[in-house]
Every structure is written in C-alpha cells, then in structure tokens.
Amino acid sequence: MKEWSLCQMFSLPMAMARTFLRNWTEALQLPVERHLNTFEEYGNLFGAAIPITLARAIRSRQVEDDALVVLGGFAHAGDFAGAVAVRWHGGRG
C-alpha cells in the first residue's frame, strides 16, 4: 500500500453544525486549509454536502490526482458517523 502524507490529505465532511466541523478538524489533526466544506456558504446540505464540496474542490484544483480524500458524514444529531478514505484519481471535466 502506498504511503501518504498530510500534504496529500484532504477532508470533506458532511456536517450539520459548526461544532461537528470543529470536532472533525481537531480529530484529524490536519491544517484548516485541508478541510474543505461548503457549510458557511450553504448551511446544512445533508447528503448533498459531500458531492457538492468534492465537485467544487475538483473544479478549483484543490484536490489533485493521487490525493487522499477523507469523506465523512454525521446523522441523527451526531449519534451516527461514518467515514471513508479514498485515493483520488482523475475526475476532471
């Protein structure tokens, strides 16, 4: 398995509130600029937050090929959470 570094890692959370974003940022121990989200612009987008934020990150070239992208979601006032890390390849339109 290929090694990754913090400079290759981004997080794209689906968050219901700023508290979740802050806790997620602190837990991953990544620089703030590596946490991409659209919460401030659009509020809670529910399940659409991850694909919308990922599309924005790809268009703006924040996420480059071979980056490790952590996608995370929360539900039921934070009682449930899930995350997946994917190695990003392609996706430019």
N, C-alpha and C positions, 0 to 999 in steps of 0.2 A: 504494500500500500504506500502511496506517495505521501511524503511528509508535507505539512502545510505550516505556514507561519501566520502570525497575526496580520501582517500586511496583505495577505491574500483573503482574509476572512471578513465577511460582512454579515450582519443580522438584519432580517426583515420580519419584524413581529407584527402580528395582528393584535392590537391592544384596544381595550375598552376604555382605558383611562391613563392619564399620565403616570399614575402610581405603578401600573403594570410595566410601562416603558422604562421607568427609572429602575425598578427591581430587575428587569431583564438585562438592562445595560450593566448594572452592577454585578450581576451573577456571571455574565460572560467575560467581564473584565477586559472589554475592548474599548478603544478610544471612541468618544462620542461620534466622531465623523464616520465610523464604521457601522453605526446603527442607522439604517435608512428607514424612514417611516413617513407616512402622509397624515398622521394624526392632527398635527397643528393646522394643516390646510383644510382637511375634510372631516375631521372628527372620527367617530367610530364607523368604519366601513364594514364591520362584521367580517364575513368570509371573503369579501372582495378586497380587503386591505392587502393581502399578500400578492395577488396577481397584479393589482394596480401599482403597488410600490415596486415590484420587480420590473414591470414594464417601464416605469419611469427611470429606474436605475440603469436599465439596459440602454434606453434611448440617450441618457445623459452620459453614458460610458463610465459610470461609477463602478459597475461590475464588469470586469474584463474576463476574457477566457481564462479558464483554469482557476478562477477564484473559488474559494469555499464559501457557500452561502448557507446560512442557518435560517430556516423558515420556522417561525414559532407562532402558535395560536393559543388563545385562552378562551374558556367558556364558563358559563354559569357562575359569574362573579369571581372567577379565578379558581373555582373548585377543581376545574379540569384544565390541563395544559398538555400540549404536545409539541414536539419539535423534530425537525429532520435537517441533517446537513447534506448538501448536495454539491458536487464539484460542477461548476458551471462551464459548459462548452457551447459556444455559438449563441444563437438566438437573436442575432442582429437582423433587422428587417431591411 
